[in-house]
């Protein structure tokens, strides 16, 4: 029998855990699937749901044939006992209407209402909440009521990259299942299979920096981000002679140009800082590896140069925290490049 699970990479331990629960008839009513963005948690949740609806497998198997009527209907998005909500485009929170229904029909539509209703075509109803950490307090409390008195025929799967942001009362009523980044080889294959990378070399280069995330790999394959990375590399190569205000303005302008929203701007700034940290680490590896032609090594000596570069990495990480704390991007970059330029000129003492 063909398996729909062939589209998933990795996460075999998590699949085995659910298989054991099904064999022992101990499937819980609610789970939090936790892990970094872009590693396949939502794909896993959908395959789990499809397996529970599949006609060709027993209640003790975690398998989906992909060809039976139930599987075909599920894969076409028409299965009446499956519900999935998430963060709509342009929103920062999951609207309460998706959980409880509109103001006119509050409690008579929405995810919680659907879960409380009897299944139409199978023996259970399954709901997936993507980006579950984006529920506001009202939405979280509404879901909590369903979790406190779960319908016997319902399964709730919450997907979150930040489970600590969920209400503690929600976490306490769900089993937490941790998911981990994809291995580099799996990520390379996915990039090629989905046509996101033009060739194996491009897939390998993106997978190397993507930290096991398809989302990050896709961003790294963006031509504008590649240009930004090359710009950072060029500017860092001439850091000791650069004018920090000009460089920070040039880079901030570039980030604004390629960003469609404030959140895009912050994410692209995080990428910039990641590229910059990689450039510093590369220089550090070259120096400690014995590259006697490096001007910084010739000017400062191995110990001072190594100490300086380590301090610069710490300063870049500090800037990342400032971006995460919603500090203005331009001000963060101005302060950062000013500190980096001064440190490169004066040595490790100034970076403290």
KEKOL-260094 format. One record per residue (C-alpha): residue number from 1; x, y, z; residue in one letter. Coordinates in steps of 0.1 Angstrom, whole numbers. Layout:
     i       x       y       z   aa
   NUM       X       Y       Z    A
...
***
This chain:
     i       x       y       z   aa
     1       0       0       0    X
     2      13      35      -9    X
     3      17      58      20    X
     4       8      95      22    X
     5      36      98      48    X
     6      63      97      21    X
     7      58     134      17    X
     8      72     140      53    X
     9     109     143      60    X
    10     121     134      95    X
    11     100     132     127    X
    12     100      94     128    X
    13     103      93     166    X
    14      72     115     169    X
    15      53      93     145    X
    16      63      62     165    X
    17      51      79     197    X
    18      16      84     182    X
    19      16      49     169    X
    20      23      35     204    X
    21      -5      56     218    X
    22     -29      43     192    X
    23     -19       7     198    X
    24     -25      11     235    X
    25     -57      30     230    X
    26     -42      60     248    X
    27     -45      88     223    X
    28     -50     120     242    X
    29     -77     146     233    X
    30     -52     174     228    X
    31     -15     179     218    X
    32       8     208     213    X
    33      32     201     184    X
    34      61     224     193    X
    35      92     233     174    X
    36     108     259     151    X
    37      90     273     121    X
    38      93     255      88    X
    39     102     220      99    X
    40      70     201      90    X
    41      48     203     121    X
    42      17     213     101    X
    43      24     186      75    X
    44      27     161     104    X
    45      -6     172     119    X
    46     -24     169      86    X
    47      -9     134      80    X
    48     -19     123     115    X
    49     -55     135     109    X
    50     -56     118      75    X
    51     -44      86      90    X
    52     -72      86     116    X
    53     -97      91      88    X
    54     -82      66      63    X
    55    -105      37      54    X
    56     -77      12      46    X
    57     -60      12      80    X
    58     -70       0     114    X
    59     -74      21     145    X
    60     -40       9     157    X
    61     -21      20     126    X
    62      -7      54     119    X
    63      -9      51      81    X
    64     -28      68      53    X
    65     -32      51      19    X
    66     -38      83       0    X
    67     -62      65     -24    X
    68     -94      56      -5    X
    69    -124      79      -7    X
    70    -117      94      27    X
    71     -81     101      18    X
    72     -90     117     -15    X
    73    -116     138       1    X
    74     -93     149      29    X
    75     -65     158       5    X
    76     -89     179     -17    X
    77     -98     199      14    X
    78    -134     186      15    X
    79    -135     163      45    X
    80    -163     174      68    X
    81    -148     163     101    X
    82    -115     182      98    X
    83    -110     218     107    X
    84     -79     240     105    X
    85     -74     276     115    X
    86     -44     298     117    X
    87     -32     334     115    X
    88     -48     352      85    X
    89     -26     372      62    X
    90     -20     407      75    X
    91     -31     398     111    X
    92     -11     397     142    X
    93     -36     376     162    X
    94     -60     347     154    X
    95     -94     363     153    X
    96    -118     353     180    X
    97    -144     347     153    X
    98    -125     317     140    X
    99    -127     301     175    X
   100    -161     312     187    X
   101    -179     324     157    X
   102    -190     359     146    X
   103    -207     383     171    X
   104    -241     375     156    X
   105    -236     337     159    X
   106    -213     335     189    X
   107    -212     299     201    X
   108    -231     286     171    X
   109    -202     285     147    X
   110    -164     286     149    X
   111    -139     259     158    X
   112    -153     251     193    X
   113    -188     247     180    X
   114    -176     224     153    X
   115    -157     202     178    X
   116    -188     199     200    X
   117    -209     187     171    X
   118    -212     150     161    X
   119    -190     137     133    X
   120    -206     136      99    X
   121    -185     110      80    X
   122    -162      93     106    X
   123    -160      85     143    X
   124    -142     117     153    X
   125    -136     153     146    X
   126    -101     168     144    X
   127     -91     204     147    X
   128     -57     219     139    X
   129     -47     254     152    X
   130     -16     267     134    X
   131       4     294     151    X
   132     -15     287     182    X
   133       6     311     202    X
   134     -11     339     183    X
   135     -44     334     200    X
   136     -52     364     222    X
   137     -65     361     258    X
   138    -102     358     248    X
   139     -94     332     221    X
   140     -73     312     245    X
   141     -99     313     272    X
   142    -126     302     247    X
   143    -105     272     237    X
   144     -97     264     273    X
   145    -134     257     280    X
   146    -134     231     252    X
   147    -101     216     266    X
   148    -116     214     301    X
   149    -146     195     289    X
   150    -134     179     257    X
   151    -159     161     235    X
   152    -153     123     235    X
   153    -149     122     197    X
   154    -126     152     193    X
   155     -89     156     188    X
   156     -72     190     190    X
   157     -37     197     176    X
   158     -21     230     185    X
   159      10     239     164    X
   160      34     264     180    X
   161      70     275     176    X
   162      66     292     210    X
   163      46     269     233    X
   164      57     290     263    X
   165      35     318     249    X
   166       4     297     253    X
   167     -18     301     284    X
   168      -3     279     312    X
   169     -38     264     317    X
   170     -39     254     280    X
   171      -4     238     282    X
   172     -14     219     313    X
   173     -43     203     294    X
   174     -23     192     264    X
   175       4     167     258    X
   176      36     185     246    X
   177      53     168     216    X
   178      87     183     207    X
   179      97     185     170    X
   180     133     193     159    X
   181     149     209     128    X
   182     153     188      97    X
   183     187     174      89    X
   184     206     191      61    X
   185     202     162      37    X
   186     164     161      40    X
   187     163     199      36    X
   188     183     197       4    X
   189     161     171     -11    X
   190     129     190      -2    X
   191     143     222     -18    X
   192     150     203     -50    X
   193     118     183     -50    X
   194      97     215     -46    X
   195     117     233     -73    X
   196     127     260     -48    X
   197     165     256     -56    X
   198     178     256     -92    X
   199     204     230     -86    X
   200     221     208     -59    X
   201     247     234     -52    X
   202     221     261     -45    X
   203     201     237     -23    X
   204     232     228      -3    X
   205     242     264       2    X
   206     207     273      15    X
   207     203     242      36    X
   208     237     248      53    X
   209     225     282      67    X
   210     188     274      72    X
   211     190     257     106    X
   212     168     228      95    X
   213     139     251      85    X
   214     122     252      51    X
   215     109     287      59    X
   216     144     299      64    X
   217     157     281      34    X
   218     131     297      12    X
   219     140     331      25    X
   220     177     324      19    X
   221     169     315     -17    X
   222     153     349     -22    X
   223     175     369     -46    X
   224     172     401     -27    X
   225     184     385       5    X
   226     213     370     -14    X
   227     222     405     -25    X
   228     220     417      11    X
   229     243     390      22    X
   230     268     399      -4    X
   231     266     435       6    X
   232     273     426      42    X
   233     303     405      32    X
   234     318     434      11    X
   235     313     460      39    X
   236     327     438      66    X
   237     358     431      45    X
   238     365     468      46    X
   239     352     475      81    X
   240     383     493      94    X
   241     379     520      68    X
   242     341     522      66    X
   243     319     551      75    X
   244     294     535      99    X
   245     266     561      94    X
   246     267     557      56    X
   247     268     519      58    X
   248     239     516      83    X
   249     218     540      61    X
   250     226     520      30    X
   251     217     487      46    X
   252     186     501      63    X
   253     174     515      30    X
   254     179     482      13    X
   255     160     464      41    X
   256     130     488      38    X
   257     130     483       0    X
   258     127     445       1    X
   259     102     445      31    X
   260      65     445      25    X
   261      56     451      62    X
   262      71     460      95    X
   263      73     424     105    X
   264      91     416      72    X
   265     115     445      79    X
   266     123     430     113    X
   267     127     395      99    X
   268     150     408      71    X
   269     170     426      97    X
   270     174     394     117    X
   271     188     378      85    X
   272     211     407      80    X
   273     225     403     116    X
   274     228     365     110    X
   275     248     372      78    X
   276     270     397      96    X
   277     276     372     125    X
   278     285     346      99    X
   279     310     370      83    X
   280     327     376     117    X
   281     328     339     125    X
   282     344     332      91    X
   283     371     358      98    X
   284     376     343     132    X
   285     381     309     117    X
   286     406     322      92    X
   287     426     340     119    X
   288     427     310     143    X
   289     434     287     113    X
   290     467     305     106    X
   291     458     330      79    X
   292     489     352      83    X
   293     478     376      55    X
   294     448     389      74    X
   295     453     427      81    X
   296     436     424     115    X
   297     459     396     126    X
   298     489     415     114    X
   299     479     446     133    X
   300     467     432     166    X
   301     482     397     169    X
   302     463     365     173    X
   303     450     369     209    X
   304     437     404     206    X
   305     422     398     171    X
   306     404     367     184    X
   307     391     384     215    X
   308     378     413     194    X
   309     359     391     169    X
   310     343     371     197    X
   311     332     404     213    X
   312     318     416     180    X
   313     297     384     177    X
   314     283     392     212    X
   315     274     427     201    X
   316     256     414     170    X
   317     236     390     192    X
   318     227     419     214    X
   319     214     439     184    X
   320     192     409     175    X
   321     177     410     209    X
   322     170     447     204    X
   323     152     439     171    X
   324     131     412     188    X
   325     122     438     215    X
   326     107     460     187    X
   327     134     487     189    X
   328     135     509     158    X
   329     155     490     131    X
   330     174     521     119    X
   331     185     531     154    X
   332     196     495     161    X
   333     217     494     129    X
   334     232     528     135    X
   335     243     519     170    X
   336     256     485     159    X
   337     277     497     130    X
   338     291     526     150    X
   339     302     501     177    X
   340     316     477     152    X
   341     336     503     134    X
   342     350     518     165    X
   343     360     484     179    X
   344     377     474     147    X
   345     398     505     148    X
   346     406     506     185    X
   347     407     469     195    X
   348     390     446     220    X
   349     390     470     249    X
   350     366     493     231    X
   351     342     465     224    X
   352     336     458     261    X
***
